[in-house]
């Protein structure tokens, strides 16, 4: 990459010091480096703590220097680098870097413009866990990841269930990167930096927020076949022993895999949308015959089911079992008539979502992935020509410069200082001493998004002070499982207006809204954006100062053959190898269990792009168009194994239902009390086991016998006993917790605070939720600035509750509004009840 092309990137001139090890810290600095920042990475004399080829990805666009922080000379070198920085990143246990002699919070007293980001495993105010060795698996186990691995695994009796995806680090990366950049753009106005803590345990809980919500008296209409079967078995004392094949018959036909003529499985994701399921059945040639047999499409699915003309409506999730079995049976036969690649083209061009199941190795070499810049080639000094994930977030006007990152390099402290000093220090206003404000106070955002990724990104912005208006159609395209249930999480802190923007009056009102805001966010393909008139020229005509952020499924820096194909989280899991890794074979694909696995990461990615664009606008006047995609984030979710090069070892990383971990020292074990414990150790820890009662002999046990030895040993005592023994010896270990118990002991009645003072886990109970149900939800608590304010978001209002208020604020008088409501251009509600029954 030439210096000229790099100078066009939004973070050009920003200076970053990266003390990070493992994934999260280096990944945050990688994202900043990809976006143009000058990054110096610091390694100890013994080399990186994590020996993995992924370090080639994490340290691209960085100069690495070796510094011994345990010596006075090394400390002076590190301090000299920090003195030149705008942003400092570290992910040690709380207080470790300060004890080594780099107290960034203290340094901020002399340099209030400095932004420091700390990414510990557990929160510094978590007195129980803050000093644990918080490896990825320890955080996952403690946060309910392994014990809440989805309905499939519960019904199969696989609980806990191991996942090799580094979810805590991935969510923590995106939260920390967005927080650093939100602080950076705010600094341009206030002169103040900030010290920000993002505990990985809190970050993964935010990633699982759609899974941990509790709605009392949850209506039966939203319960899937699998949920009902779990309840049936529990109430009758029956075992959870369902086979994989039997389980498939409990899946919705529009949310499952089908075998194709070439033996490859094809994943269909067409539930919940008014048109997708219909288009799917019409294309498969099944629509007319199923309608003739009684399948219905209710005109208004937001009515209570008791008022429907039938017990079924196409486009509503889930379908009743009778219809699910009938539709799936017909679809199975049709899918066997074409190859998976042929079906991918049919679905993509037909504008309804579906994708073949692919292995990660196939995705790395996929034509679309490479053409779109989702996979790029980097000449690494150690591995040679290397396929790596491309940019996670980019701004359209400078994105081409991100496709050729500089490979990782090593140099001296003097070289690093020269590189940092080649950039002028920013000219900032004198730091304000006013009452703490939010990073986005005064910023107005128009949210046009649906499902999870897009609307979640905007809800995240709201906690930092952004004023958000959410626009949805006057008549919904999605069913209420998709809108109302998900919206309880991502509609918090927003005003909801319902508007038909395709009608003349609706379009006029929409354009007034566009002209009034600073940021517009929409998860849509290029085809949809152009049709709405929000392309570059169209938006310039309406509001040349507005930042437009676009999210989609398959988009990259460049246009590829599948850029305009529709898709959702699960579809990207299928297309990029996640489902095959989780399931273990082409015949047994499984969705990675959590609702929003990639969606939520992508939402935080959009926040990174928006913050970058706001910073660029404030420093250069250039109004950028940030963009990200679910596919771009899939690389981060799989980063420990998402690469290829000549001589790469086989793609045999952990996969499948029977996987318990990475090796004997890093896996899940069953204990005497039928509990489960995660051991997270390495060869370097072997000597520590000599001090653990019951495991004293482990250092002398041959490698091939370790798993058997540990399996037998752990079965002799309770999980809690083993956890105490191991933690006392400073060995990574954690009980396999579940979300329900974490929520139960971490919840309080909502008190108007964001939960940042409550350790690693914090929930609020809303007894007077607008839905009429008692709702318990995760707090907006993972990002913890020292200075900036974080808002506790109000519960999500009913869709349409602010329609009249929003239209009035934007120039419509009472007569106009009444006319729009009568004509169907606007609506004040989709349903009589907040949560239709």
JOUR-V273322 format. One record per backbone hydrogen bond with DSSP energy under -1.0 kcal/mol. NH is the residue of the N-H (numbers start at 0). CO is the residue of the C=O. Records with the same first field share a line. If there is no record, write none. Layout:
BEGIN
NH: CO, CO
END
This chain:
BEGIN
5: 1
6: 2
7: 4
8: 5
10: 34
11: 8
13: 10
15: 37
16: 86
17: 39
18: 88
26: 22
27: 23
28: 24
29: 25
30: 26
31: 27
32: 28
33: 29
34: 30
35: 32
36: 31
37: 13
39: 15
40: 62
41: 17
42: 64
46: 43
51: 49
54: 51
55: 52
56: 53
57: 53
58: 54
59: 56
60: 405
61: 58
62: 38
63: 408
64: 40
66: 42
70: 67
74: 70
75: 71
76: 72
77: 73
78: 74
79: 75
80: 76
81: 77
82: 78
83: 80
84: 81
85: 14
86: 14
87: 114
88: 16
89: 116
95: 92
98: 94
99: 95
101: 96
103: 101
106: 102
107: 103
108: 105
110: 106
113: 110
114: 85
115: 193
116: 87
117: 195
118: 89
125: 122
126: 124
129: 125
131: 128
133: 131
134: 132
138: 134
139: 135
140: 136
141: 137
142: 138
143: 140
144: 139
147: 143
153: 149
154: 150
155: 151
156: 153
157: 152
160: 145
166: 164
169: 165
170: 166
171: 167
172: 168
173: 169
174: 170
175: 171
176: 172
177: 173
178: 174
179: 175
180: 176
181: 177
182: 178
183: 179
184: 180
185: 181
186: 182
188: 185
189: 185
190: 186
192: 111
193: 113
195: 115
196: 783
197: 117
199: 119
200: 120
202: 198
203: 199
204: 200
205: 201
206: 202
207: 203
208: 205
210: 207
211: 207
213: 775
215: 773
221: 218
222: 219
227: 223
228: 224
229: 225
230: 226
231: 227
232: 228
233: 229
234: 230
235: 231
237: 232
240: 238
241: 154
246: 242
247: 243
249: 246
250: 247
254: 251
257: 265
259: 263
260: 337
262: 259
265: 257
266: 354
267: 255
268: 352
269: 253
273: 476
278: 274
279: 275
280: 276
281: 277
282: 278
283: 279
285: 280
286: 280
289: 285
290: 286
291: 287
292: 288
293: 290
294: 289
302: 299
306: 303
307: 304
313: 295
315: 312
323: 319
324: 320
325: 321
326: 322
327: 323
328: 324
329: 325
330: 326
331: 327
332: 328
333: 329
334: 330
335: 331
336: 333
337: 334
342: 338
343: 339
344: 340
345: 341
346: 342
347: 343
348: 344
349: 345
351: 346
354: 266
356: 264
357: 573
362: 358
363: 359
365: 362
369: 365
370: 366
371: 367
373: 368
374: 368
375: 387
377: 385
379: 377, 383
383: 379
385: 377
386: 643
387: 375
389: 373
393: 626
395: 624
397: 394
398: 394
400: 397
401: 398
402: 399
408: 61
410: 63
415: 411
416: 412
417: 413
418: 414
419: 415
420: 416
422: 419
431: 189
439: 463
440: 437
442: 439
444: 466
445: 518
446: 468
447: 520
455: 451
456: 452
457: 453
458: 454
459: 455
460: 456
461: 457
463: 460
464: 461
465: 460
466: 442
468: 444
469: 494
470: 446
471: 496
478: 271
482: 478
483: 479
484: 479
486: 482
487: 483
488: 485
489: 485
490: 486
493: 490
494: 467
496: 469
498: 471
499: 824
500: 498
502: 499
506: 502
507: 503
508: 504
509: 505
510: 506
511: 507
512: 508
513: 509
514: 510
515: 512
517: 443
518: 443
519: 546
520: 445
521: 548
523: 521, 550
528: 524
529: 525
530: 526
531: 527
532: 529
533: 528
538: 534
539: 535
540: 536
542: 538
545: 542
546: 517
548: 519
549: 625
550: 521
557: 371
562: 559
564: 561
571: 567
572: 568
573: 569
574: 570
575: 571
577: 572
578: 572
580: 576
581: 577
582: 578
583: 579
587: 584
589: 578
596: 593
599: 595
601: 597
602: 598
603: 599
604: 600
605: 601
606: 602
607: 603
608: 604
609: 605
610: 606
611: 607
612: 608
613: 609
614: 610
615: 611
616: 612
617: 613
618: 614
619: 615
620: 616
626: 393
627: 549
629: 551
630: 552
632: 628
633: 629
636: 632
638: 635
640: 637
642: 640
643: 386
647: 644
651: 649
655: 580
661: 665
662: 665
665: 662
667: 659
668: 676
670: 674
671: 716
673: 670
676: 668
677: 733
678: 666
679: 731
680: 664
684: 681
685: 682
687: 684
688: 685
689: 686
690: 687
691: 688
694: 691
697: 694
699: 696
700: 697
704: 701
705: 702
708: 704
709: 705
710: 706
711: 707
712: 708
713: 709
715: 712
716: 713
721: 717
722: 718
723: 719
724: 720
725: 721
726: 722
727: 723
729: 726
730: 725
733: 677
735: 675
736: 140, 734
741: 737
742: 738
743: 739
744: 740
747: 762
749: 764
757: 754
762: 745
763: 776
764: 747
765: 774
768: 765
771: 768
774: 765
775: 213
776: 763
778: 761
780: 778
783: 196
785: 194
788: 436
790: 462
800: 797
801: 495
802: 799
805: 801
806: 802
807: 803
808: 804
809: 805
810: 807
811: 806
816: 812
817: 813
818: 814
819: 815
820: 816
821: 817
822: 818
824: 819
825: 819
826: 497
END
